[in-house]
Amino acid sequence: MDMLQDLESLQFEYGVPEEDRIWLYLQGRSRGLMIEACAHATFFCKLLYNLRKATQAFTGPVPLMFRSNSLVLCSFCLPFSLPGELQKLGIKCFYHNADLVSWADVIFLCCLPSQLPNICVEIHTSLEKTSIVYSFVAAVPLPRLKLLLNHTNILRPQYQYGEDSVSIWGANKKVIAALQDPTILQATCPYSPAGGIILKIKWLEGVFYAALNICTARNMAHSQVLQLLSELFLSVHFEDCGKDTASCPKFQITDFVSKAYGKNLSQERPFPWFDLTAVQLKETPFSQHLSSSPVLQDHLTHLYCASFGISLTKEQPVVSTGSPSQ
């Protein structure tokens, strides 16, 4: 319970001059952006965890490099109270980023833009090729980040603002509580315009190619990878799909690589290693497939909601009727 909730004189807005109150809507945008970013990172980690478990059926026990569930937050400083709160959740706090990065599967960059160059100098030599760097540093573009880290396995979500709608973000809720609210979670869906904050779909492409890289690192045949991704990512759908399996999408090799490359790729060969920064900056075969397939978009919407325990009905779709931002 917030003891200051009803004390108007202690609220942030109380000290804001009347002429500056027009900017208070930025608070809602900032909070919405934080909740969206946390939701999308959570979704990505869940998919990564499920993918890692699923690959065992094809390739046997997981190698050491894939066994940890480690997530690293790289920053020069944390709020004084945060380490204690994290420790209560069973999370260990360390202060040597280079050692952590060499041990982790996913590295979250959460720092000020001014701090990033020094952090990159500290960690770039410790990055494995398979390490996934997930950047929350919005002010630093992908090409710059790629240069600073000398690394290509990087994901960086990009957001833009649509209609102003800030009431959906649960101003009186903590982030963890907000991420348990079905209305808020549906508003964070990549194909939903609710909340006025829109995720650029290139991030979703990056997520899929990151999954391909994980399978390539385990030397999985591309035919096995396509089967695995179809079962893992397209298994959540409306009940009608069970009656007409032909309507359910299945991934094909040309969804991810060109026809010429796919034609020359034997069944037992793995996919090539993809530069995730290039995937998020340029058009790919998956860009065209994703934008031209409402059925695929629908399945991915259900996958996203199901990962948070939200079950959609056919009368309650979340997919936007407009074109998502590319």
Secondary structure, 3 states (H helix, E strand, C coil): CCCCCCCHHHCHHHHCCHHHHHHCHHHHHHHHHHHHHHHHHHHHHHHHHHHHHHHHHHHCCCCHHHCCCCEEEECCCCCCCHHHHHHHCCCCCCCCHHHHHHHCCEEEECCCCCCHHHHHHHHHHHCCCCCEEEECCCCCCHHHHHHHHCCCCEECCCEEECCCCCHHHCCCCCHHHHCCCHHHHHHCCCCCCHHHEEECCHHHHHHHHHHHHHHHHCCCCHHHHHHHHHHHHCCCCCCHHHHCHHHCCCCCHHHCCCHHHHHCCCCCCCCCCCCHHHHHHCCCHHHHHHHCCHHHHHHHHHHHHHHCCCCCCCCCCCCCCCCCCC
